Amino acid sequence: MASGVTVNDEVIKVFNDMKVRKSSTSDEVKKRKKAVLFCLSEDKKKIIVEEGKQILVGDIGETVDDPYACFVKLLPLNDCRYGLYDATYETKESKKEDLVFIFWAPEGAPLKSKMIYASSKDAIKKKFTGIKHEWQVNGLDDIQDRSTLADKLGGSVVVSLEGRPL
């Protein structure tokens, strides 16, 4: 069921910037988003980039020690969100980077919020072409342990996530 919610152009721009990893100067790389949250506008008509809820690649090692733990802390405990997380991981064979689309719908979110986010998910997903990994998360227990994300990315073949062994 569609909700009639539209996706703001800025959301699509952020996605495209995260998806395309063209060779860039080190300053450009530092400005690239590692993770970002999207929310509904106040009038519940548009999906927008949530102000101040992002991690830049340049923050890692500066203000951010563990990007995954930092991303989990950005999630509100009492409302839904959509997120994009640029996961860096290693399998037994190779190093990989993949975007993960996360639908955050915690138990504590109001029912109305869960319904509108759930019914609007297809609108944002249609704009995010080429996403291989989608993850619906219903609480901190599901997301705090990085091995759960590793399972989504490739199961037992994943040996490290964000440079940390599993």
Secondary structure, 3 states (H helix, E strand, C coil): CCCCCEECHHHHHHHHHHHCCCCCCHHHHHHCEEEEEEEECCCCCEEEEEEEEEEEHHHECCCECCHHHHHHHHCCCCCCEEEEEEEEEEECCCEEEEEEEEEECCCCCCHHHHHHHHHHHHHHHHHCCCCCEEEEECCHHHHCCHHHHHHHHHHHHEEEECCEEC
